[in-house]
Amino acid sequence: GFITDLMSQKFSTHGRGKGGLRGTSAPAWRDKLVSQEELDSYQTGSKFRREHTCIWTDDIPHKRYERRLSSSKIGLAGASPHYIEIRPKTRTREEKCLEEIAMKLEMGSIQDLWIIYVQSSAWHQDDGIKWPVQNLEFVKVRKRLTYLIKNQMRKALEKDDTGDMEEAIRVADGKVQILAVQGNERFPEMDQIFQRLEVKQEEQRRVMKGLRERDMEEAIRVADGKVQILAVQGNERFPEMDQIFQRLEVKQEEQRRVMKGLRERDMEEAIRVADGKVQILAVQGNERFPEMDQIFQRLEVKQEEQRRVMKGLRESNTPTMAFCDKEHARKSLVSAIETKDLKTIRLAIQKCMGVHVDVTEATKHVEITSKYFAPEGEREKSLFPPHCFQGEGRCVHIVNMGPEMDLNVLARHGEVAGVKVKFYTDPNQVLVGKENRKTSTHKATTAVHTLHGSDHEHACEVTENPHLHTIILISGPEPARLEGDTDNLTKLLKFNKAGGALGIIASGNRGGHHFSLIRDANILLQVFGLDKMWGHDAAARVLSKQSATGSSGFNASHPLFSQIKHLDEGFSITGLDDMYLKRGFSELVRSSNGKLLACIKEPSASFSGDGSGPIFISGSATQLLCSKEAEGVETWINNVILYMALRQADVAEVYKP
């Protein structure tokens, strides 16, 4: 009994705590949860307010929270009640992430959702930013992100505002590509915006062009009658007026050409629409269509004019030497080879190339060296050392008229060597002059300034400096881009004749096309008087060094293949005619099917002594992709791109036995 009374007294004293007796104060365990002020207010009878996290009410029921801690008569009994407050469960990282995702899905912007999508992606996730959430949750983010981007584009198209469309493109740039790859999303609205922006820019150019023409016409109208009097009475001269008249005549001629092209397209479109319909109407309704015959006649005349222009371009590269003179040139070449004198061989090669005499045998005795080449034994990664062209302003322009290809690896290799590599999809982007906005200044719209203002025919930097530029054209599908484009064909011909390097690359059928992509290449080769490419081969085999001239493999003696042991020929290739080798081209690669795959006209004096630039021809466009799985291709293509930047002054010739 004594022990029981003693324990009861002990627990009664413990139960008072700082607040006194249990019946008039808060429990002792609450002293650790509340401040003294809150405890005092509770003792005076004011209602105590708990925190949000507490699961208890202010009026704790009697006996509900009393628990007998021990049934022992000696130990603790149930005379002293103990109250327990259960703290809420701490939210996990996953729950916080899910709450954030739910909030951003409901009210987040495109940028907010993009940050979540990027941070959670396996391709972009940082080790310090983990999203321990199932991928299913991020599908919602991707769908919502796609919807917001498309919705912004649709609104911009509905408003037809240039600023809104440009802003939609800016926001979507970089995002739509990733969403298209990872989520198989499609954004047709983006193509519509690009098309609409092009239309608006064209309309703006037409408006500006009309304003400039009206300025010149207004200057003529104001000066009309006055300049004659001033010229008679004051002996004044107005050469600017003659210049304006000349410029207006040029503009009118350009306008006539544009209208002529539009009329041709209109006639072709009319034929396409009427095809099949006029036959039925003629049979069933006895209708007559004399206009259709007139259109056909007019189109035939135009095609004949185009054939004449192309014939003139071909004839400019056709020799006119008599047969006896050709025989004399051939004999002189044989004699020159026997002398083993490089200068004599060079003169004989130049003479034979001018009359299209076979120089294959002489080509084998000419080896090319250059101060830009890396030392022997250090050409494993590239024939050219880093920064060898740095500061010289050399540039390679690649025009891909075929299916889209990722060629950025070529730009990186060119940057290492100091050569800029740029990419285009249309020849006009390279061959048509553009205004240099870094140097041009704003001109007033007077009669004199209008002549030399922004409407002036800008010079093309590429064609003006052919020794610094290289143009590589990748042939596309039919209808060919260069078909009937005599202006660009003439520019390309003059560019090469003036010393510019030219690359002509084609392929077999690829990119969903059922015919070989060779038409553009053949049109250009035809202008240069060279034979056409032909055929298709799936290929994709690995080539080794040639065992003999004319066998499958690559010409290991050429500097382009320094330290290359094997070469993947690429897939979907086309063949070249061996006639190229007789025209001064050096054999580089022969495919596994025995056809010539790549050749080059060297930039040295023997082959480009007339001042023309080198020409590279290949039937394997897919090699430009520089796939890591394609053995030897990356080094080979890198060497070719930089080799085409060389000119006659950059190389030297060595006699090879």
Summary of the structure (lengths in Angstrom):
residues: 657
radius of gyration: 41.1
end to end distance: 125.9
largest distance: 145.4
contacts: 1880
relative contact order: 0.07
helix: 51%
strand: 10%
